């Protein structure tokens, strides 16, 4: 398949691994932000192939994982209301909140539906004018344009029985928070290709200069990531701190101007709580006042229920790159995909799910 098979060539992969191992003078600590990249690195054993040359640190790039508990609780409360059709992507259905998840609420009779696009939810609102249709708008900058489009269309058509529960988070402020941690060991970043497809990478240029660290925008196939790591190791060995773009087939410096304009039209930046991490200033999006009529938080005045996370779950440390899934005593034992204690075991982009899927639970003695 074009643009897939070419990036899984075993011969080229071996050459890149050999180059990185030869070029590296120490095990450089490098963080990949995106959970999709984490899954590729673990699935193909790239972290193991590069042991001693690169130490891969898994970052908070799973939007499902960092959606705050109070937002999940608010979703559960809204979904329970009789007049509501609550819609979401599949990976949000089993993220644990207080006293259950959306799947368990559905099992108790609530009208919770999985959709593939926010525009599917908007179609439901057109089809059911007597019901309130709510879409759970979760994601990084990658999914913001589609969610903005749904809200923009709802306003244009004056569809008042449609609203979104927004939990959008932004990557650059999270990187800033990680680098401000005095205990951080990160010396370089693989920047998320999908986010940069939308937003470009000018924001990373500012971070590279401020923190004197290199970034490489990379794709999601094994050779994408190996080439990106080789580019980072070159920069680190030469003492450079630039932003380079490995993912040139999809990403340009300025991103997608039309998508960015639509996001700017519908959303504004706000402080955001990240599950397991805490509040990061200016790290989220919320609907602008001109779109308040389509804001589910304002339409449904429900009180979020707060509780502590499971004491056996170390998701916060994993999301910050301070621990790996196998460092958690519950991993693969108390916490499995069938009985998750935290979101990183539920999400298709979660680090715990990746380690479990590719049998890294054996390293934990499970």
DAFEN-V306360 format. One record per helix or strand. SS is the DSSP state (h for helix, s for strand). FROM is the first residue (numbers start at 1). TO is the last residue. If there is no record, write none. Layout:
# DAFEN-V306360
ss->(SS	SS)
from->(FROM	FROM)
to->(TO	TO)
This chain:
# DAFEN-V306360
ss->(h	h	s	h	h	s	h	s	h	s	h	s	s	h	s	h	s	h	s	h	s	h	h	s	h	s	h	s	s	h	s	h	h	h	s	s	h	h	h)
from->(5	10	28	35	46	54	63	67	69	84	90	97	100	102	111	118	132	141	162	171	188	193	202	214	222	243	257	267	278	289	295	296	315	325	331	335	343	351	360)
to->(8	23	34	43	49	61	66	67	79	88	92	97	100	107	114	127	139	157	169	180	192	199	211	218	238	245	266	274	287	294	295	299	319	327	331	335	345	357	364)
